[in-house]
């Protein structure tokens, strides 16, 4: 696979924008979830990066599981 020209997948439509959302720490987790929800409603493809501390915050301070959050994103990195 060529990094400059990724192969289309079922979640990637040529010409469609994709955004990487990185969740890091306490504020990043909640803001990241809200961002993923908003982008999903706009049909923008996303990739997700979650730090160790964001994972902890998601588990302790939200009703989401890490699996739920991954599902909101198109891909998990």
mmCIF file of the N, C-alpha and C atoms, coordinates in Angstrom:
data_MODEL
# 
_entry.id   MODEL 
# 
loop_
_atom_site.group_PDB 
_atom_site.id 
_atom_site.type_symbol 
_atom_site.label_atom_id 
_atom_site.label_alt_id 
_atom_site.label_comp_id 
_atom_site.label_asym_id 
_atom_site.label_entity_id 
_atom_site.label_seq_id 
_atom_site.pdbx_PDB_ins_code 
_atom_site.Cartn_x 
_atom_site.Cartn_y 
_atom_site.Cartn_z 
_atom_site.occupancy 
_atom_site.B_iso_or_equiv 
_atom_site.pdbx_formal_charge 
_atom_site.auth_seq_id 
_atom_site.auth_comp_id 
_atom_site.auth_asym_id 
_atom_site.auth_atom_id 
_atom_site.pdbx_PDB_model_num 
ATOM 1   N N  . UNK A 1 1  ? 0.849   -1.178 0.000  1.00 0.00 ? 1  UNK A N  1 
ATOM 2   C CA . UNK A 1 1  ? 0.000   0.000  0.000  1.00 0.00 ? 1  UNK A CA 1 
ATOM 3   C C  . UNK A 1 1  ? 0.889   1.233  0.000  1.00 0.00 ? 1  UNK A C  1 
ATOM 4   N N  . UNK A 1 2  ? 0.606   2.158  -0.848 1.00 0.00 ? 2  UNK A N  1 
ATOM 5   C CA . UNK A 1 2  ? 1.344   3.407  -0.960 1.00 0.00 ? 2  UNK A CA 1 
ATOM 6   C C  . UNK A 1 2  ? 0.796   4.405  0.054  1.00 0.00 ? 2  UNK A C  1 
ATOM 7   N N  . UNK A 1 3  ? 1.665   4.929  0.917  1.00 0.00 ? 3  UNK A N  1 
ATOM 8   C CA . UNK A 1 3  ? 1.228   5.865  1.957  1.00 0.00 ? 3  UNK A CA 1 
ATOM 9   C C  . UNK A 1 3  ? 0.674   7.148  1.351  1.00 0.00 ? 3  UNK A C  1 
ATOM 10  N N  . UNK A 1 4  ? 1.249   7.596  0.238  1.00 0.00 ? 4  UNK A N  1 
ATOM 11  C CA . UNK A 1 4  ? 0.787   8.830  -0.394 1.00 0.00 ? 4  UNK A CA 1 
ATOM 12  C C  . UNK A 1 4  ? -0.595  8.682  -1.022 1.00 0.00 ? 4  UNK A C  1 
ATOM 13  N N  . UNK A 1 5  ? -0.927  7.489  -1.438 1.00 0.00 ? 5  UNK A N  1 
ATOM 14  C CA . UNK A 1 5  ? -2.212  7.223  -2.081 1.00 0.00 ? 5  UNK A CA 1 
ATOM 15  C C  . UNK A 1 5  ? -2.824  5.975  -1.458 1.00 0.00 ? 5  UNK A C  1 
ATOM 16  N N  . UNK A 1 6  ? -3.437  6.101  -0.246 1.00 0.00 ? 6  UNK A N  1 
ATOM 17  C CA . UNK A 1 6  ? -3.987  4.925  0.420  1.00 0.00 ? 6  UNK A CA 1 
ATOM 18  C C  . UNK A 1 6  ? -5.083  4.273  -0.404 1.00 0.00 ? 6  UNK A C  1 
ATOM 19  N N  . UNK A 1 7  ? -5.152  2.968  -0.288 1.00 0.00 ? 7  UNK A N  1 
ATOM 20  C CA . UNK A 1 7  ? -6.188  2.217  -0.974 1.00 0.00 ? 7  UNK A CA 1 
ATOM 21  C C  . UNK A 1 7  ? -7.543  2.564  -0.370 1.00 0.00 ? 7  UNK A C  1 
ATOM 22  N N  . UNK A 1 8  ? -8.558  2.750  -1.193 1.00 0.00 ? 8  UNK A N  1 
ATOM 23  C CA . UNK A 1 8  ? -9.892  3.018  -0.655 1.00 0.00 ? 8  UNK A CA 1 
ATOM 24  C C  . UNK A 1 8  ? -10.379 1.835  0.176  1.00 0.00 ? 8  UNK A C  1 
ATOM 25  N N  . UNK A 1 9  ? -11.042 2.128  1.274  1.00 0.00 ? 9  UNK A N  1 
ATOM 26  C CA . UNK A 1 9  ? -11.669 1.093  2.090  1.00 0.00 ? 9  UNK A CA 1 
ATOM 27  C C  . UNK A 1 9  ? -13.157 1.371  2.111  1.00 0.00 ? 9  UNK A C  1 
ATOM 28  N N  . UNK A 1 10 ? -13.874 0.507  2.793  1.00 0.00 ? 10 UNK A N  1 
ATOM 29  C CA . UNK A 1 10 ? -15.322 0.708  2.867  1.00 0.00 ? 10 UNK A CA 1 
ATOM 30  C C  . UNK A 1 10 ? -15.669 2.009  3.586  1.00 0.00 ? 10 UNK A C  1 
ATOM 31  N N  . UNK A 1 11 ? -14.729 2.523  4.394  1.00 0.00 ? 11 UNK A N  1 
ATOM 32  C CA . UNK A 1 11 ? -14.995 3.751  5.138  1.00 0.00 ? 11 UNK A CA 1 
ATOM 33  C C  . UNK A 1 11 ? -14.400 4.980  4.467  1.00 0.00 ? 11 UNK A C  1 
ATOM 34  N N  . UNK A 1 12 ? -13.649 4.792  3.394  1.00 0.00 ? 12 UNK A N  1 
ATOM 35  C CA . UNK A 1 12 ? -13.023 5.941  2.740  1.00 0.00 ? 12 UNK A CA 1 
ATOM 36  C C  . UNK A 1 12 ? -13.587 6.105  1.339  1.00 0.00 ? 12 UNK A C  1 
ATOM 37  N N  . UNK A 1 13 ? -14.174 7.240  1.113  1.00 0.00 ? 13 UNK A N  1 
ATOM 38  C CA . UNK A 1 13 ? -14.702 7.580  -0.201 1.00 0.00 ? 13 UNK A CA 1 
ATOM 39  C C  . UNK A 1 13 ? -13.757 8.614  -0.792 1.00 0.00 ? 13 UNK A C  1 
ATOM 40  N N  . UNK A 1 14 ? -13.241 8.385  -2.015 1.00 0.00 ? 14 UNK A N  1 
ATOM 41  C CA . UNK A 1 14 ? -12.324 9.361  -2.606 1.00 0.00 ? 14 UNK A CA 1 
ATOM 42  C C  . UNK A 1 14 ? -12.907 10.775 -2.557 1.00 0.00 ? 14 UNK A C  1 
ATOM 43  N N  . UNK A 1 15 ? -12.085 11.725 -2.155 1.00 0.00 ? 15 UNK A N  1 
ATOM 44  C CA . UNK A 1 15 ? -12.526 13.110 -2.064 1.00 0.00 ? 15 UNK A CA 1 
ATOM 45  C C  . UNK A 1 15 ? -13.153 13.458 -0.728 1.00 0.00 ? 15 UNK A C  1 
ATOM 46  N N  . UNK A 1 16 ? -13.445 12.457 0.082  1.00 0.00 ? 16 UNK A N  1 
ATOM 47  C CA . UNK A 1 16 ? -14.045 12.697 1.390  1.00 0.00 ? 16 UNK A CA 1 
ATOM 48  C C  . UNK A 1 16 ? -12.946 13.017 2.399  1.00 0.00 ? 16 UNK A C  1 
ATOM 49  N N  . UNK A 1 17 ? -13.167 14.003 3.228  1.00 0.00 ? 17 UNK A N  1 
ATOM 50  C CA . UNK A 1 17 ? -12.174 14.406 4.213  1.00 0.00 ? 17 UNK A CA 1 
ATOM 51  C C  . UNK A 1 17 ? -12.113 13.400 5.354  1.00 0.00 ? 17 UNK A C  1 
ATOM 52  N N  . UNK A 1 18 ? -10.899 13.225 5.887  1.00 0.00 ? 18 UNK A N  1 
ATOM 53  C CA . UNK A 1 18 ? -10.701 12.424 7.087  1.00 0.00 ? 18 UNK A CA 1 
ATOM 54  C C  . UNK A 1 18 ? -9.869  13.238 8.061  1.00 0.00 ? 18 UNK A C  1 
ATOM 55  N N  . UNK A 1 19 ? -10.178 13.111 9.322  1.00 0.00 ? 19 UNK A N  1 
ATOM 56  C CA . UNK A 1 19 ? -9.496  13.873 10.361 1.00 0.00 ? 19 UNK A CA 1 
ATOM 57  C C  . UNK A 1 19 ? -9.003  12.908 11.430 1.00 0.00 ? 19 UNK A C  1 
ATOM 58  N N  . UNK A 1 20 ? -7.787  13.145 11.928 1.00 0.00 ? 20 UNK A N  1 
ATOM 59  C CA . UNK A 1 20 ? -7.257  12.371 13.043 1.00 0.00 ? 20 UNK A CA 1 
ATOM 60  C C  . UNK A 1 20 ? -7.637  13.091 14.330 1.00 0.00 ? 20 UNK A C  1 
ATOM 61  N N  . UNK A 1 21 ? -8.283  12.362 15.242 1.00 0.00 ? 21 UNK A N  1 
ATOM 62  C CA . UNK A 1 21 ? -8.663  12.899 16.549 1.00 0.00 ? 21 UNK A CA 1 
ATOM 63  C C  . UNK A 1 21 ? -7.772  12.211 17.580 1.00 0.00 ? 21 UNK A C  1 
ATOM 64  N N  . UNK A 1 22 ? -7.017  12.999 18.347 1.00 0.00 ? 22 UNK A N  1 
ATOM 65  C CA . UNK A 1 22 ? -6.144  12.457 19.385 1.00 0.00 ? 22 UNK A CA 1 
ATOM 66  C C  . UNK A 1 22 ? -6.690  12.855 20.747 1.00 0.00 ? 22 UNK A C  1 
ATOM 67  N N  . UNK A 1 23 ? -6.907  11.858 21.598 1.00 0.00 ? 23 UNK A N  1 
ATOM 68  C CA . UNK A 1 23 ? -7.402  12.112 22.951 1.00 0.00 ? 23 UNK A CA 1 
ATOM 69  C C  . UNK A 1 23 ? -6.251  11.915 23.921 1.00 0.00 ? 23 UNK A C  1 
ATOM 70  N N  . UNK A 1 24 ? -5.935  12.973 24.670 1.00 0.00 ? 24 UNK A N  1 
ATOM 71  C CA . UNK A 1 24 ? -4.822  12.908 25.617 1.00 0.00 ? 24 UNK A CA 1 
ATOM 72  C C  . UNK A 1 24 ? -5.248  13.538 26.932 1.00 0.00 ? 24 UNK A C  1 
ATOM 73  N N  . UNK A 1 25 ? -5.403  12.745 27.945 1.00 0.00 ? 25 UNK A N  1 
ATOM 74  C CA . UNK A 1 25 ? -5.698  13.273 29.263 1.00 0.00 ? 25 UNK A CA 1 
ATOM 75  C C  . UNK A 1 25 ? -7.161  13.571 29.516 1.00 0.00 ? 25 UNK A C  1 
ATOM 76  N N  . UNK A 1 26 ? -7.407  14.220 30.646 1.00 0.00 ? 26 UNK A N  1 
ATOM 77  C CA . UNK A 1 26 ? -8.763  14.410 31.145 1.00 0.00 ? 26 UNK A CA 1 
ATOM 78  C C  . UNK A 1 26 ? -9.660  15.204 30.207 1.00 0.00 ? 26 UNK A C  1 
ATOM 79  N N  . UNK A 1 27 ? -9.262  16.404 29.852 1.00 0.00 ? 27 UNK A N  1 
ATOM 80  C CA . UNK A 1 27 ? -10.096 17.229 28.982 1.00 0.00 ? 27 UNK A CA 1 
ATOM 81  C C  . UNK A 1 27 ? -10.154 16.653 27.580 1.00 0.00 ? 27 UNK A C  1 
ATOM 82  N N  . UNK A 1 28 ? -9.055  16.089 27.126 1.00 0.00 ? 28 UNK A N  1 
ATOM 83  C CA . UNK A 1 28 ? -8.987  15.533 25.778 1.00 0.00 ? 28 UNK A CA 1 
ATOM 84  C C  . UNK A 1 28 ? -9.980  14.417 25.536 1.00 0.00 ? 28 UNK A C  1 
ATOM 85  N N  . UNK A 1 29 ? -10.263 13.616 26.549 1.00 0.00 ? 29 UNK A N  1 
ATOM 86  C CA . UNK A 1 29 ? -11.182 12.495 26.377 1.00 0.00 ? 29 UNK A CA 1 
ATOM 87  C C  . UNK A 1 29 ? -12.601 12.977 26.085 1.00 0.00 ? 29 UNK A C  1 
ATOM 88  N N  . UNK A 1 30 ? -13.119 13.849 26.913 1.00 0.00 ? 30 UNK A N  1 
ATOM 89  C CA . UNK A 1 30 ? -14.485 14.338 26.716 1.00 0.00 ? 30 UNK A CA 1 
ATOM 90  C C  . UNK A 1 30 ? -14.605 15.164 25.440 1.00 0.00 ? 30 UNK A C  1 
ATOM 91  N N  . UNK A 1 31 ? -13.644 16.028 25.201 1.00 0.00 ? 31 UNK A N  1 
ATOM 92  C CA . UNK A 1 31 ? -13.668 16.835 23.975 1.00 0.00 ? 31 UNK A CA 1 
ATOM 93  C C  . UNK A 1 31 ? -13.542 15.944 22.743 1.00 0.00 ? 31 UNK A C  1 
ATOM 94  N N  . UNK A 1 32 ? -12.729 14.907 22.843 1.00 0.00 ? 32 UNK A N  1 
ATOM 95  C CA . UNK A 1 32 ? -12.560 13.978 21.729 1.00 0.00 ? 32 UNK A CA 1 
ATOM 96  C C  . UNK A 1 32 ? -13.838 13.240 21.393 1.00 0.00 ? 32 UNK A C  1 
ATOM 97  N N  . UNK A 1 33 ? -14.564 12.784 22.413 1.00 0.00 ? 33 UNK A N  1 
ATOM 98  C CA . UNK A 1 33 ? -15.836 12.088 22.193 1.00 0.00 ? 33 UNK A CA 1 
ATOM 99  C C  . UNK A 1 33 ? -16.830 13.021 21.507 1.00 0.00 ? 33 UNK A C  1 
ATOM 100 N N  . UNK A 1 34 ? -16.937 14.238 22.011 1.00 0.00 ? 34 UNK A N  1 
ATOM 101 C CA . UNK A 1 34 ? -17.866 15.202 21.404 1.00 0.00 ? 34 UNK A CA 1 
ATOM 102 C C  . UNK A 1 34 ? -17.466 15.523 19.967 1.00 0.00 ? 34 UNK A C  1 
ATOM 103 N N  . UNK A 1 35 ? -16.167 15.618 19.725 1.00 0.00 ? 35 UNK A N  1 
ATOM 104 C CA . UNK A 1 35 ? -15.680 15.881 18.368 1.00 0.00 ? 35 UNK A CA 1 
ATOM 105 C C  . UNK A 1 35 ? -16.017 14.728 17.436 1.00 0.00 ? 35 UNK A C  1 
ATOM 106 N N  . UNK A 1 36 ? -15.791 13.490 17.887 1.00 0.00 ? 36 UNK A N  1 
ATOM 107 C CA . UNK A 1 36 ? -16.112 12.318 17.062 1.00 0.00 ? 36 UNK A CA 1 
ATOM 108 C C  . UNK A 1 36 ? -17.601 12.264 16.723 1.00 0.00 ? 36 UNK A C  1 
ATOM 109 N N  . UNK A 1 37 ? -18.446 12.569 17.687 1.00 0.00 ? 37 UNK A N  1 
ATOM 110 C CA . UNK A 1 37 ? -19.896 12.563 17.446 1.00 0.00 ? 37 UNK A CA 1 
ATOM 111 C C  . UNK A 1 37 ? -20.264 13.618 16.407 1.00 0.00 ? 37 UNK A C  1 
ATOM 112 N N  . UNK A 1 38 ? -19.711 14.825 16.557 1.00 0.00 ? 38 UNK A N  1 
ATOM 113 C CA . UNK A 1 38 ? -20.019 15.905 15.606 1.00 0.00 ? 38 UNK A CA 1 
ATOM 114 C C  . UNK A 1 38 ? -19.533 15.561 14.204 1.00 0.00 ? 38 UNK A C  1 
ATOM 115 N N  . UNK A 1 39 ? -18.322 15.033 14.092 1.00 0.00 ? 39 UNK A N  1 
ATOM 116 C CA . UNK A 1 39 ? -17.781 14.685 12.778 1.00 0.00 ? 39 UNK A CA 1 
ATOM 117 C C  . UNK A 1 39 ? -18.558 13.542 12.133 1.00 0.00 ? 39 UNK A C  1 
ATOM 118 N N  . UNK A 1 40 ? -19.003 12.598 12.946 1.00 0.00 ? 40 UNK A N  1 
ATOM 119 C CA . UNK A 1 40 ? -19.799 11.482 12.419 1.00 0.00 ? 40 UNK A CA 1 
ATOM 120 C C  . UNK A 1 40 ? -21.111 11.999 11.825 1.00 0.00 ? 40 UNK A C  1 
ATOM 121 N N  . UNK A 1 41 ? -21.738 12.941 12.511 1.00 0.00 ? 41 UNK A N  1 
ATOM 122 C CA . UNK A 1 41 ? -22.990 13.526 12.002 1.00 0.00 ? 41 UNK A CA 1 
ATOM 123 C C  . UNK A 1 41 ? -22.779 14.251 10.677 1.00 0.00 ? 41 UNK A C  1 
ATOM 124 N N  . UNK A 1 42 ? -21.578 14.783 10.482 1.00 0.00 ? 42 UNK A N  1 
ATOM 125 C CA . UNK A 1 42 ? -21.246 15.489 9.242  1.00 0.00 ? 42 UNK A CA 1 
ATOM 126 C C  . UNK A 1 42 ? -20.691 14.548 8.170  1.00 0.00 ? 42 UNK A C  1 
ATOM 127 N N  . UNK A 1 43 ? -20.640 13.263 8.485  1.00 0.00 ? 43 UNK A N  1 
ATOM 128 C CA . UNK A 1 43 ? -20.124 12.237 7.568  1.00 0.00 ? 43 UNK A CA 1 
ATOM 129 C C  . UNK A 1 43 ? -18.663 12.472 7.202  1.00 0.00 ? 43 UNK A C  1 
ATOM 130 N N  . UNK A 1 44 ? -17.886 12.943 8.184  1.00 0.00 ? 44 UNK A N  1 
ATOM 131 C CA . UNK A 1 44 ? -16.448 13.128 7.994  1.00 0.00 ? 44 UNK A CA 1 
ATOM 132 C C  . UNK A 1 44 ? -15.760 11.893 8.562  1.00 0.00 ? 44 UNK A C  1 
ATOM 133 N N  . UNK A 1 45 ? -14.901 11.267 7.777  1.00 0.00 ? 45 UNK A N  1 
ATOM 134 C CA . UNK A 1 45 ? -14.163 10.103 8.245  1.00 0.00 ? 45 UNK A CA 1 
ATOM 135 C C  . UNK A 1 45 ? -13.150 10.502 9.305  1.00 0.00 ? 45 UNK A C  1 
ATOM 136 N N  . UNK A 1 46 ? -12.944 9.635  10.293 1.00 0.00 ? 46 UNK A N  1 
ATOM 137 C CA . UNK A 1 46 ? -12.004 9.945  11.360 1.00 0.00 ? 46 UNK A CA 1 
ATOM 138 C C  . UNK A 1 46 ? -11.085 8.770  11.637 1.00 0.00 ? 46 UNK A C  1 
ATOM 139 N N  . UNK A 1 47 ? -9.948  9.098  12.179 1.00 0.00 ? 47 UNK A N  1 
ATOM 140 C CA . UNK A 1 47 ? -9.006  8.139  12.744 1.00 0.00 ? 47 UNK A CA 1 
ATOM 141 C C  . UNK A 1 47 ? -8.823  8.566  14.189 1.00 0.00 ? 47 UNK A C  1 
ATOM 142 N N  . UNK A 1 48 ? -8.542  7.612  15.068 1.00 0.00 ? 48 UNK A N  1 
ATOM 143 C CA . UNK A 1 48 ? -8.517  7.908  16.497 1.00 0.00 ? 48 UNK A CA 1 
ATOM 144 C C  . UNK A 1 48 ? -7.224  7.443  17.145 1.00 0.00 ? 48 UNK A C  1 
ATOM 145 N N  . UNK A 1 49 ? -6.666  8.311  17.987 1.00 0.00 ? 49 UNK A N  1 
ATOM 146 C CA . UNK A 1 49 ? -5.528  7.969  18.835 1.00 0.00 ? 49 UNK A CA 1 
ATOM 147 C C  . UNK A 1 49 ? -5.967  8.266  20.267 1.00 0.00 ? 49 UNK A C  1 
ATOM 148 N N  . UNK A 1 50 ? -5.820  7.283  21.163 1.00 0.00 ? 50 UNK A N  1 
ATOM 149 C CA . UNK A 1 50 ? -6.204  7.466  22.568 1.00 0.00 ? 50 UNK A CA 1 
ATOM 150 C C  . UNK A 1 50 ? -4.983  7.199  23.447 1.00 0.00 ? 50 UNK A C  1 
ATOM 151 N N  . UNK A 1 51 ? -4.624  8.169  24.299 1.00 0.00 ? 51 UNK A N  1 
ATOM 152 C CA . UNK A 1 51 ? -3.514  7.968  25.232 1.00 0.00 ? 51 UNK A CA 1 
ATOM 153 C C  . UNK A 1 51 ? -3.986  7.107  26.407 1.00 0.00 ? 51 UNK A C  1 
ATOM 154 N N  . UNK A 1 52 ? -3.027  6.626  27.165 1.00 0.00 ? 52 UNK A N  1 
ATOM 155 C CA . UNK A 1 52 ? -3.324  5.828  28.360 1.00 0.00 ? 52 UNK A CA 1 
ATOM 156 C C  . UNK A 1 52 ? -4.229  6.608  29.318 1.00 0.00 ? 52 UNK A C  1 
ATOM 157 N N  . UNK A 1 53 ? -3.919  7.880  29.521 1.00 0.00 ? 53 UNK A N  1 
ATOM 158 C CA . UNK A 1 53 ? -4.683  8.683  30.474 1.00 0.00 ? 53 UNK A CA 1 
ATOM 159 C C  . UNK A 1 53 ? -6.074  9.029  29.949 1.00 0.00 ? 53 UNK A C  1 
ATOM 160 N N  . UNK A 1 54 ? -6.205  9.200  28.669 1.00 0.00 ? 54 UNK A N  1 
ATOM 161 C CA . UNK A 1 54 ? -7.540  9.421  28.103 1.00 0.00 ? 54 UNK A CA 1 
ATOM 162 C C  . UNK A 1 54 ? -8.389  8.168  28.286 1.00 0.00 ? 54 UNK A C  1 
ATOM 163 N N  . UNK A 1 55 ? -7.782  6.992  28.123 1.00 0.00 ? 55 UNK A N  1 
ATOM 164 C CA . UNK A 1 55 ? -8.511  5.733  28.340 1.00 0.00 ? 55 UNK A CA 1 
ATOM 165 C C  . UNK A 1 55 ? -9.026  5.644  29.771 1.00 0.00 ? 55 UNK A C  1 
ATOM 166 N N  . UNK A 1 56 ? -8.177  6.039  30.720 1.00 0.00 ? 56 UNK A N  1 
ATOM 167 C CA . UNK A 1 56 ? -8.582  6.025  32.128 1.00 0.00 ? 56 UNK A CA 1 
ATOM 168 C C  . UNK A 1 56 ? -9.738  6.994  32.372 1.00 0.00 ? 56 UNK A C  1 
ATOM 169 N N  . UNK A 1 57 ? -9.650  8.178  31.803 1.00 0.00 ? 57 UNK A N  1 
ATOM 170 C CA . UNK A 1 57 ? -10.701 9.177  31.966 1.00 0.00 ? 57 UNK A CA 1 
ATOM 171 C C  . UNK A 1 57 ? -12.013 8.691  31.371 1.00 0.00 ? 57 UNK A C  1 
ATOM 172 N N  . UNK A 1 58 ? -11.955 8.089  30.194 1.00 0.00 ? 58 UNK A N  1 
ATOM 173 C CA . UNK A 1 58 ? -13.164 7.550  29.555 1.00 0.00 ? 58 UNK A CA 1 
ATOM 174 C C  . UNK A 1 58 ? -13.812 6.524  30.477 1.00 0.00 ? 58 UNK A C  1 
ATOM 175 N N  . UNK A 1 59 ? -13.010 5.644  31.059 1.00 0.00 ? 59 UNK A N  1 
ATOM 176 C CA . UNK A 1 59 ? -13.536 4.589  31.932 1.00 0.00 ? 59 UNK A CA 1 
ATOM 177 C C  . UNK A 1 59 ? -14.160 5.140  33.213 1.00 0.00 ? 59 UNK A C  1 
ATOM 178 N N  . UNK A 1 60 ? -13.517 6.132  33.814 1.00 0.00 ? 60 UNK A N  1 
ATOM 179 C CA . UNK A 1 60 ? -13.966 6.632  35.116 1.00 0.00 ? 60 UNK A CA 1 
ATOM 180 C C  . UNK A 1 60 ? -14.969 7.771  35.066 1.00 0.00 ? 60 UNK A C  1 
ATOM 181 N N  . UNK A 1 61 ? -14.949 8.570  34.007 1.00 0.00 ? 61 UNK A N  1 
ATOM 182 C CA . UNK A 1 61 ? -15.748 9.790  34.020 1.00 0.00 ? 61 UNK A CA 1 
ATOM 183 C C  . UNK A 1 61 ? -16.820 9.878  32.944 1.00 0.00 ? 61 UNK A C  1 
ATOM 184 N N  . UNK A 1 62 ? -16.978 8.840  32.133 1.00 0.00 ? 62 UNK A N  1 
ATOM 185 C CA . UNK A 1 62 ? -18.020 8.876  31.104 1.00 0.00 ? 62 UNK A CA 1 
ATOM 186 C C  . UNK A 1 62 ? -18.804 7.572  31.122 1.00 0.00 ? 62 UNK A C  1 
ATOM 187 N N  . UNK A 1 63 ? -19.897 7.553  30.399 1.00 0.00 ? 63 UNK A N  1 
ATOM 188 C CA . UNK A 1 63 ? -20.690 6.334  30.253 1.00 0.00 ? 63 UNK A CA 1 
ATOM 189 C C  . UNK A 1 63 ? -20.230 5.509  29.058 1.00 0.00 ? 63 UNK A C  1 
ATOM 190 N N  . UNK A 1 64 ? -19.150 5.931  28.409 1.00 0.00 ? 64 UNK A N  1 
ATOM 191 C CA . UNK A 1 64 ? -18.623 5.233  27.237 1.00 0.00 ? 64 UNK A CA 1 
ATOM 192 C C  . UNK A 1 64 ? -17.567 4.216  27.647 1.00 0.00 ? 64 UNK A C  1 
ATOM 193 N N  . UNK A 1 65 ? -17.475 3.146  26.881 1.00 0.00 ? 65 UNK A N  1 
ATOM 194 C CA . UNK A 1 65 ? -16.342 2.240  27.003 1.00 0.00 ? 65 UNK A CA 1 
ATOM 195 C C  . UNK A 1 65 ? -15.356 2.618  25.911 1.00 0.00 ? 65 UNK A C  1 
ATOM 196 N N  . UNK A 1 66 ? -14.141 2.135  26.018 1.00 0.00 ? 66 UNK A N  1 
ATOM 197 C CA . UNK A 1 66 ? -13.166 2.422  24.970 1.00 0.00 ? 66 UNK A CA 1 
ATOM 198 C C  . UNK A 1 66 ? -13.645 1.835  23.639 1.00 0.00 ? 66 UNK A C  1 
ATOM 199 N N  . UNK A 1 67 ? -14.324 0.710  23.692 1.00 0.00 ? 67 UNK A N  1 
ATOM 200 C CA . UNK A 1 67 ? -14.880 0.101  22.475 1.00 0.00 ? 67 UNK A CA 1 
ATOM 201 C C  . UNK A 1 67 ? -15.931 1.017  21.843 1.00 0.00 ? 67 UNK A C  1 
ATOM 202 N N  . UNK A 1 68 ? -16.798 1.619  22.661 1.00 0.00 ? 68 UNK A N  1 
ATOM 203 C CA . UNK A 1 68 ? -17.802 2.563  22.139 1.00 0.00 ? 68 UNK A CA 1 
ATOM 204 C C  . UNK A 1 68 ? -17.136 3.735  21.434 1.00 0.00 ? 68 UNK A C  1 
ATOM 205 N N  . UNK A 1 69 ? -16.085 4.257  22.042 1.00 0.00 ? 69 UNK A N  1 
ATOM 206 C CA . UNK A 1 69 ? -15.391 5.414  21.476 1.00 0.00 ? 69 UNK A CA 1 
ATOM 207 C C  . UNK A 1 69 ? -14.711 5.023  20.168 1.00 0.00 ? 69 UNK A C  1 
ATOM 208 N N  . UNK A 1 70 ? -14.101 3.851  20.137 1.00 0.00 ? 70 UNK A N  1 
ATOM 209 C CA . UNK A 1 70 ? -13.467 3.381  18.897 1.00 0.00 ? 70 UNK A CA 1 
ATOM 210 C C  . UNK A 1 70 ? -14.490 3.252  17.779 1.00 0.00 ? 70 UNK A C  1 
ATOM 211 N N  . UNK A 1 71 ? -15.695 2.828  18.117 1.00 0.00 ? 71 UNK A N  1 
ATOM 212 C CA . UNK A 1 71 ? -16.753 2.670  17.123 1.00 0.00 ? 71 UNK A CA 1 
ATOM 213 C C  . UNK A 1 71 ? -17.158 4.018  16.528 1.00 0.00 ? 71 UNK A C  1 
ATOM 214 N N  . UNK A 1 72 ? -17.078 5.077  17.318 1.00 0.00 ? 72 UNK A N  1 
ATOM 215 C CA . UNK A 1 72 ? -17.404 6.412  16.811 1.00 0.00 ? 72 UNK A CA 1 
ATOM 216 C C  . UNK A 1 72 ? -16.439 6.847  15.714 1.00 0.00 ? 72 UNK A C  1 
ATOM 217 N N  . UNK A 1 73 ? -15.212 6.341  15.793 1.00 0.00 ? 73 UNK A N  1 
ATOM 218 C CA . UNK A 1 73 ? -14.191 6.701  14.798 1.00 0.00 ? 73 UNK A CA 1 
ATOM 219 C C  . UNK A 1 73 ? -14.170 5.670  13.675 1.00 0.00 ? 73 UNK A C  1 
ATOM 220 N N  . UNK A 1 74 ? -13.691 6.094  12.527 1.00 0.00 ? 74 UNK A N  1 
ATOM 221 C CA . UNK A 1 74 ? -13.566 5.171  11.401 1.00 0.00 ? 74 UNK A CA 1 
ATOM 222 C C  . UNK A 1 74 ? -12.463 4.160  11.607 1.00 0.00 ? 74 UNK A C  1 
ATOM 223 N N  . UNK A 1 75 ? -11.374 4.569  12.239 1.00 0.00 ? 75 UNK A N  1 
ATOM 224 C CA . UNK A 1 75 ? -10.223 3.698  12.450 1.00 0.00 ? 75 UNK A CA 1 
ATOM 225 C C  . UNK A 1 75 ? -9.574  4.051  13.774 1.00 0.00 ? 75 UNK A C  1 
ATOM 226 N N  . UNK A 1 76 ? -8.922  3.051  14.355 1.00 0.00 ? 76 UNK A N  1 
ATOM 227 C CA . UNK A 1 76 ? -8.211  3.259  15.611 1.00 0.00 ? 76 UNK A CA 1 
ATOM 228 C C  . UNK A 1 76 ? -6.728  3.067  15.356 1.00 0.00 ? 76 UNK A C  1 
ATOM 229 N N  . UNK A 1 77 ? -5.925  4.049  15.732 1.00 0.00 ? 77 UNK A N  1 
ATOM 230 C CA . UNK A 1 77 ? -4.468  3.955  15.550 1.00 0.00 ? 77 UNK A CA 1 
ATOM 231 C C  . UNK A 1 77 ? -3.811  3.708  16.881 1.00 0.00 ? 77 UNK A C  1 
# 
